Amino acid sequence: MEVNATIVDEYNPDNNDIVYYYCSAETFRNIMCSKTLWLCDVKRMNDCEEITYGQNIFFDLMKKLRIPELRKDEIEYYYNLFHNNLVTLSICFSESSEILSQWRGYADDAKGFCIGFNAKKLKSALPFCPLKIVYDYNKQKELITKKLNDVLCHIVNKTPAYESIIGELLFIFAQIKHPSFKEEREIRFVHNIILNEDNSLTDSVKEECKQYRDILNGIFFRMVNNIPSPYVETSFMLNEKDSPVEEILIGSKNNSTAFDVQLFLKYCGFNDVQIRRFDSSYT
């Protein structure tokens, strides 16, 4: 089975765009010291509808499009073949550093930090598929309907490509979220891994980044609510001196001074990073 990472509209930032990663103080320390980021299983994230939200739209459209039962069975067979052996790993950023709900939920109730990465440099450094989350329901239906029509076309013509097209739906499911999350303005990097029948792995590393495959096949596990949960770890540095980190925001409940953070960043090897405090009355 194949998972194509080039089938959805990738996030294409401008040179000066920044994406923000909200985190606790301890996670901030770990990220800056190791110069790495983790992509974790989306099923273990805060949104309990991750992936299943898109699946529900998919199956609803299957009914409304009046697909013949035989074709529907074929689509569901290949869909389940992918889905039951799939792990979607992701790391999530925001286009804004001023979202109070993110400070509360991800930055230890504003006692943590928010790391601002140059989006273009980060995209160049990470060998994963960058996606801008789609919140508009009509746009979501449009994306899934187009892919369903592609699948039907290939099934009717008996071309094997429909298997990989169904795999492409997996990326669309990772790109859409319920409209109620719109304020998050999320950008995410996604890495899909499928366990094949022979226990080999097929992944979605971008073609130009195949040299990273040995690193990325090193999947690690942590326990999340007593469940083994996979993750991969990768450097965000373009090279030893070229860092995408452009600014650090200190949470409004964090007692660190700008000097404290600057000294720590110097220790970690980061220079010319803007440091400021989250300007909020939330204390």
N, C-alpha and C positions, 0 to 999 in steps of 0.2 A: 504494500500500500504506500502511496505517496502523499505527502502533504506539501502543497505549493504555497510558498510565502509571498508570491508576487501577484496574487489574484484580487486583492482588495486595494482600495485607494490608500496608499501609504501616506503617513504624515510627512509633509515636506516643509520644514520650518525655514524662515528667513535667517539671515546671518545673525541678527541681534535678538532673536526670540529666546526666551528663557522658560524652562519648565521647572516646576518646584516639587521637591520631595519632602513631605512632612514626616517627622520621625521623633521618637523619644530621644532623650539625652544620651542614653547608652547606645542606641542604634547609630546616632550621629557619630559618636566616638568610634564605633566599629567601622563605619563606612569610611571615615576620613583616614583612620590608621591603616586600613587594609587597601584602600583605593578600589574597592569592589562593591558591586551591587548584587542582590539576590533576586532571582525570579522564582516566585512561589506558586504553588497550586491554587488556581482561582477558586476551586471548590472550598478552600479553607479561608477565603477572604470574608470581609464584613458583610458584603451583599449576599444574602442567602439565595438570591435568584441569578447569580452569575451563571452564564451559559444557558441555564434552563429557561430564562426569559426568551432568548432567541429560539430555543427549541419549541417552545409553546407557540410562537408566531409561525414557525415552520410547519408544524402539524396542523394548525388552524388553516393555513393557506392550502395545505394539501387537500383538505376537505372542500374548501370554497372553489378551488380550481377544477373540481370535478374530474380528477385524474382517474382513468380506468383502473379498476382494482388490480389487474395484473401488473400494470406499470407501477402502481402505488406500492405493491408488495416488493417489487424489485428495488425501488428507491429506499424503502424502509429497511430492506435486508442490508444493503450496502451502507446505509447510514448507521445502523446498529453495529455493523462490523467495524466501522471507524470509531464510533462513540464509545463502545464497550472496551476498547483497547487504547483509549486516548488519555493523555495528561496534557492539560493546557497550563503552562507556566507563564507568569506575567509579573511585571513591575509597573506600578501606576504613579503617574505624575499629574500635576495640575498646571494649567496655564496662568494661574493666579496664586499669589502668596497671601491673599487677604481673606481667605474663606474661613470663617470662624468654626464651622462644623468640622473642617479638616484639622484645625488646631486642636479642637476638643477630642476628635476621634482617633487621630493618628499621631499627634505630637504631645501625648500625655497631658491633655487638658491645658495646653499652652505652656507647659513646663519644659517642653522640648525645643526642637529647632526645625527650620525649614531650609533646605539646601537648594539654591538656585543654580541649575546647570544650563550652559549654553546649549540649546536644543540641537543645533546643527552639528556641533562637535560631538555631542552625546550620540546622535544618530550614526555618525561615522565610527564611533568607538564600539558600539554594541552591535553584535552580529545577529540581531533579531528583527522581527517585523514591527515597525513603529506604526501605531494606529491612533487616529483621532476618533474618540468615541462619538457615535451617532445617537442622539437622544430623540430625534423627531420620529414619531411612530410611522408616518407615511413614508419617510425615507427608508426606515427599517424594512417595511413591507416591500418596498421597491427593490432593495438589495436582494432580499431572499427570493422574491418572485422571479427576478431575472436569473438567478442561479438555478431555481427549479426548472424554468423553461429550458435552460441550457442542458440540464440533466435529461429532460424528456426528449429533446432533440437528438442527443447522442444515443439514448436507449432505442428510439424508433429506428435510427440509422444503424444500430448495432455496432457502434464504435466503442472501444474500451475506455475512451477518455472519460465516460460518465463517472467512473469510480473516483478519479482524482477530482472531478468537479464537485462531487459530494463531499470530498475532503475539504474543498475550498469553503464549504458552508461553515466549517469549524472556525475559520478565521472570522467570518461574518458574525457568528455568535459571540466571539470575543470582542467584537467591535461595537456591539449595541448594548445599551442599558436602558432601564426604565426611565421615562421622562422625568420622574421625580428626583433623579440624581443630576439634573442638568446643571445645577450651580457648581458642581465639582469641576467642570471644564477639563475633563480627563484626557490625558495622553497616556497610552500604555504601550509597552514593548512586549510582544507575545512570542512564545516559543512552544510550538506543539510537538509532542513526542508520541509516537505510536509504537506499541509493542506488537511485533508481528508474530505469526504462528510459530516461527522457528526461534522465537525469543530474541531476535535481532531488533534493533531500534531504527526507526525512520524518523527524521526530525525535519524542522523547517528553517534550518540555518540558511541565511541568504547565500546565494550561489557564489558571490564574490568573497564570502567569508568561510569557505569550506576548510581553510587551513586551521580554523578554530575547532573543528569537529572533535578532535581527540579530547580537548578541554571540556567541551560541552557534553560529551558523553559521560563525563564524571558526575553523575547525578548523586546528590546527597539526600539524607533524610533527617527530619526533625519530628518531634512528637507534637501534634496539635490536638488538644483535647483527647489525648491518649491514642490518636490515630497517626500512623507513620505517614508523613507528608513530604513529597519530594521537592527539591529545589536545585537550581544551578547557580553558581557563583561566577561572576565575570568581572574583569577590570573595566573601569570606565575611562582609563587614561589612553589617549591617542599614542603617546610615547612617554618616556620618563619625565619630560618637562612640560608637555602640552596637556593641560588639565581643562576640562569643561566646566569646572566649578567657578562661578563668577560672583556669587554672593551667598551670605549666610544671614538668615533672620533668627533672632533670639526671641523665644516665646515671651509673652507678656507676664507670665508667672515664673519665668526662669530668672534666677538671681545673677546669672553670669553678666560680666561687663564685656564691652567690646574688646578691651585689652586682654581679658581672660581668653576669649575665643581667638584673637589674633595670635597670641603666644602659642596656643595649641596648634593652630594651623601652620605656623612656622615650624613647629616640631615635626609635623606630618609632611612638610615639604611643599606647602601651598603658599604662594605669594600673590599679591595684587588681588585679593578677594575682598569685595565690599562687605562690611559687616554693619547690620542695622537691627534695630528692635522692631518687632511687630507692633505697629502703632494702633493700639486698641485699648479701650477702657475696660476690656475683659480681664479682671484680676480676681 
